[in-house]
Amino acid sequence: MPAMSLSPKKEEYLENVGKTMLLGGYWVEVSIHTIEGRQGSYEKGFKFTTNKYGMLYNTLRHEYSVNHGMSWHPDKKSAMKSKGKVKLESSKRGEFAFDAIQKINRDYDPSFKWRP
């Protein structure tokens, strides 16, 4: 079985997704954990974000790590709170409809004024 390098490398995670690798004496399964988020409001529009992080699962101890084995956690949720995550990808896109929505509001009620 191939071994992972001791320092985190994005390419290494992407090439070995779903495989079992050796990391510092432990067998780990390599996976990607995706977090999608949304910020904003219907009045101003929304920003959508997608972040992908490298995740390791220690098959012997049944623990997760997102910081390349620096710390291990009993579940994915607590692992995602740790510092030093291996970020593989990040994307943002916005759907800002503020002007169009305000025009619809003014057409419906000419005395309409938006208040933040």
Contact map, one row per residue, 1 for C-alpha under 8 A:
11100000000000000001110000000000000000000000000000000000000000000000000000000000000000000000000000000000000000000000
11110000000000000000110000000000000000000000000000000000000000000000000000000000000000000000000000000000000000000000
11111000000000000000111000000000000000000000000000000000000000000000000000000000000000000000000000000000000000000000
01111100000100000000111000000000000000000000000000000000000000000000000000000000000000000000000000000000000000000000
00111111100000000000001000000000000000000000000000000000000000000000000000000000000000000000000000000000000000000000
00011111000000000000001100000000000000000000000000000000000000000000000000000000000000000000000000000000000000000000
00001111100000000000000000000000000000000000000000000000000000000001000000000000000000000000000000000000000000000000
00001111110100000000000000000000000000000000000000000000000000000001000000000000000001000000000000000000000000000000
00001011111110000000000000000000000000000000000000000000000000000000000000000000000000000000000000000000000000000000
00000001111111000000000000000000000000000000000000000100000000000000000000000000000001110000000000000000000000000000
00000000111111100000000000000000000000000000000000000000000000000000000000000000000000000000000000000000000000000000
00010001111111110000000000000000000000000000000000000000000000000000000000000000000000000000000000000000000000000000
00000000111111111000000000000110000000000000000000000100000000000000000000000000000000000000000000000000000000000000
00000000011111111000000000000000000000000000000000000000000000000000000000000000000000010000000000000000000000000000
00000000001111111000000000000000000000000000000000000000000000000000000000000000000000000000000000000000000000000000
00000000000111111110000000000100000000000000000000000000000000000000000000000000000000000000000000000000000000000000
00000000000011111110000000001111000000000000000000000000000000000000000000000000000000000000000000000000000000000000
00000000000000011111000000001110000000000000000000000000000000000000000000000000000000000000000000000000000000000000
00000000000000011111100000001100000000000000000000000000000000000000000000000000000000000000000000000000000000000000
10000000000000000111110000111100000000000000000000000000000000000000000000000000000000000000000000000000000000000000
11110000000000000011111000111100000000000000000000000000000000000000000000000000000000000000000000000000000000000000
11110000000000000001111111110000000000000000000000000000000000000000000000000000000000000000000000000000000000000000
00111100000000000000111111110000000000000000000000000000000000000000100000000000000000000000000000000000000000000000
00000100000000000000011111000000000000000000000000000000000000000000000000000000000000000000000000000000000000000000
00000000000000000000011111100000000000000000000000000000000000000000000000000000000000000000000000000000000000000000
00000000000000000000011111110000000000000000000000000000010100000000000000000000000000000000000000000000000000000000
00000000000000000001111011111000000000000000000000000000011100000000000000000000000000000000000000000000000000000000
00000000000000000001111001111100000000000000000000000001111000000000000000000000000000000000000000000000000000000000
00000000000000001111100000111110000000000000000000000001111000000000000000000000000000000000000000000000000000000000
00000000000010011111100000011111000000000000000000000111100000000000000000000000000000000000000000000000000000000000
00000000000010001100000000001111100000000000000000000111100000000000000000000000000000000000000000000000000000000000
00000000000000001000000000000111110000000000000000011110000000000000000000000000000000000000000000000000000000000000
00000000000000000000000000000011111000000000000000011110000000000000000000000000000000000000000000000000000000000000
00000000000000000000000000000001111100000000000001111000000000000000000000000000000000000000000000000000000000000000
00000000000000000000000000000000111110000000000001110000000000000000000000000000000000000000000000000000000000000000
00000000000000000000000000000000011111000000000111100000000000000000000000000000000000000000000000000000000000000000
00000000000000000000000000000000001111100000000111000000000000000000000000000000000000000000000000000000000000000000
00000000000000000000000000000000000111110000011110000000000000000000000000000000000000000000000000000000000000000000
00000000000000000000000000000000000011111000011100000000000000000000000000000000000000000000000000000000000000000000
00000000000000000000000000000000000001111101111000000000000000000000000000000000000000000000000000000000000000000000
00000000000000000000000000000000000000111111110000000000000000000000000000000000000000000000000000000000000000000000
00000000000000000000000000000000000000011111110000000000000000000000000000000000000000000000000000000000000000000000
00000000000000000000000000000000000000001111100000000000000000000000000000000000000000000000000011001100000000000000
00000000000000000000000000000000000000011111110000000000000000000000000000000000000000000000000111000000000000000000
00000000000000000000000000000000000000011111111000000000000000000000000000000000000000000000011111000000000000000000
00000000000000000000000000000000000001111101111100000000000000000000000000000000000000000000011100000000000000000000
00000000000000000000000000000000000001110000111110000000000000000000000000000000000000000001111100000000000000000000
00000000000000000000000000000000000111100000011111000000000000000000000000000000000000000001110000000000000000000000
00000000000000000000000000000000000111000000001111100000000000000000000000000000000000000111100000000000000000000000
00000000000000000000000000000000011110000000000111110000000000000000000000000000000000001111000000000000000000000000
00000000000000000000000000000000011100000000000011111000000000000000000000000000000000111110000000000000000000000000
00000000000000000000000000000001111000000000000001111100000000000000000000000000000000111100000000000000000000000000
00000000000000000000000000000001110000000000000000111110000000000100000000000000000011111000000000000000000000000000
00000000010010000000000000000111100000000000000000011111000000000110000000000000000011110000000000000000000000000000
00000000000000000000000000000111100000000000000000001111100000011111000000000000000001000000000000000000000000000000
00000000000000000000000000011110000000000000000000000111110000011101100000000000000000000000000000000000000000000000
00000000000000000000000000011110000000000000000000000011111001111000000000000000000000000000000000000000000000000000
00000000000000000000000001111000000000000000000000000001111111110000000000000000000000000000000000000000000000000000
00000000000000000000000000111000000000000000000000000000111111100000000000000000000000000000000000000000000000000000
00000000000000000000000001100000000000000000000000000000011111000000000000000000000000000000000000000000000000000000
00000000000000000000000000000000000000000000000000000000011111100000000000000000000000000000000000000000000000000000
00000000000000000000000000000000000000000000000000000000111111110000000001000000000000000000000000000000000000000000
00000000000000000000000000000000000000000000000000000000111011111000000111100000000000000000000000000000000000000000
00000000000000000000000000000000000000000000000000000011110001111100000111110010000000000000000000000000000000000000
00000000000000000000000000000000000000000000000000000011100000111111111110010010000000000000000000000000000000000000
00000000000000000000000000000000000000000000000000001111000000011111100000000011010111000000000000000000000000000000
00000000000000000000000000000000000000000000000000000110000000001111111000000000011111000000000000000000000000000000
00000011000000000000000000000000000000000000000000000011000000001111111000000000000011000000000000000000000000000000
00000000000000000000001000000000000000000000000000000001000000001111111100000000000000000000000000000000000000000000
00000000000000000000000000000000000000000000000000000000000000001011111100000000000000000000000000000000000000000000
00000000000000000000000000000000000000000000000000000000000000001011111110000000010000000000000000000000000000000000
00000000000000000000000000000000000000000000000000000000000000111000111111000010000000000000000000000000000000000000
00000000000000000000000000000000000000000000000000000000000000111000001111110110000000000000000000000000000000000000
00000000000000000000000000000000000000000000000000000000000001110000000111110110000000000000000000000000000000000000
00000000000000000000000000000000000000000000000000000000000000110000000011111110000000000000000000000000000000000000
00000000000000000000000000000000000000000000000000000000000000011000000011111111000000000000000000000000000000000000
00000000000000000000000000000000000000000000000000000000000000000000000000111111100000000000000000000000000000000000
00000000000000000000000000000000000000000000000000000000000000000000000011111111110000000000000000000000000000000000
00000000000000000000000000000000000000000000000000000000000000011100000111111111110000000000000000000000000000000000
00000000000000000000000000000000000000000000000000000000000000000100000000011111110010000000000000000000000000000000
00000000000000000000000000000000000000000000000000000000000000000000000000001111111000000000000000000000000000000000
00000000000000000000000000000000000000000000000000000000000000000110001000000111111110000000000000000000000000000000
00000000000000000000000000000000000000000000000000000000000000000010000000000000111110000000000000000000000000000000
00000000000000000000000000000000000000000000000000000000000000000110000000000000011111000000000000000000000000000000
00000000000000000000000000000000000000000000000000001100000000000111000000000001011111100000000000000000000000000000
00000001010000000000000000000000000000000000000000001110000000000111000000000000000111110000000000000000000000000000
00000000010000000000000000000000000000000000000000111100000000000000000000000000000011111100000000000000000000000000
00000000010001000000000000000000000000000000000000111100000000000000000000000000000001111100000000000000000000000000
00000000000000000000000000000000000000000000000001111000000000000000000000000000000000111110000000000000000000000000
00000000000000000000000000000000000000000000000011110000000000000000000000000000000000111111000000000000000000000000
00000000000000000000000000000000000000000000000011100000000000000000000000000000000000001111100000000000000000000000
00000000000000000000000000000000000000000000001111000000000000000000000000000000000000000111110000000000000000000000
00000000000000000000000000000000000000000000001110000000000000000000000000000000000000000011111000000000000000000000
00000000000000000000000000000000000000000000111100000000000000000000000000000000000000000001111100000000000000000000
00000000000000000000000000000000000000000000111000000000000000000000000000000000000000000000111110000000000000000000
00000000000000000000000000000000000000000001111000000000000000000000000000000000000000000000011111000000000000000000
00000000000000000000000000000000000000000011100000000000000000000000000000000000000000000000001111111000000000000000
00000000000000000000000000000000000000000011100000000000000000000000000000000000000000000000000111111100000000000000
00000000000000000000000000000000000000000000000000000000000000000000000000000000000000000000000011111110000000000000
00000000000000000000000000000000000000000000000000000000000000000000000000000000000000000000000011111111000000000000
00000000000000000000000000000000000000000010000000000000000000000000000000000000000000000000000011111111100000000000
00000000000000000000000000000000000000000010000000000000000000000000000000000000000000000000000001111111110000000100
00000000000000000000000000000000000000000000000000000000000000000000000000000000000000000000000000111111111000000000
00000000000000000000000000000000000000000000000000000000000000000000000000000000000000000000000000011111111100000000
00000000000000000000000000000000000000000000000000000000000000000000000000000000000000000000000000001111111111010000
00000000000000000000000000000000000000000000000000000000000000000000000000000000000000000000000000000111111111111000
00000000000000000000000000000000000000000000000000000000000000000000000000000000000000000000000000000011111111000000
00000000000000000000000000000000000000000000000000000000000000000000000000000000000000000000000000000001111111000000
00000000000000000000000000000000000000000000000000000000000000000000000000000000000000000000000000000000111111110000
00000000000000000000000000000000000000000000000000000000000000000000000000000000000000000000000000000000111111110000
00000000000000000000000000000000000000000000000000000000000000000000000000000000000000000000000000000000010011111000
00000000000000000000000000000000000000000000000000000000000000000000000000000000000000000000000000000000110011111100
00000000000000000000000000000000000000000000000000000000000000000000000000000000000000000000000000000000010000111110
00000000000000000000000000000000000000000000000000000000000000000000000000000000000000000000000000000100000000011111
00000000000000000000000000000000000000000000000000000000000000000000000000000000000000000000000000000000000000001111
00000000000000000000000000000000000000000000000000000000000000000000000000000000000000000000000000000000000000000111
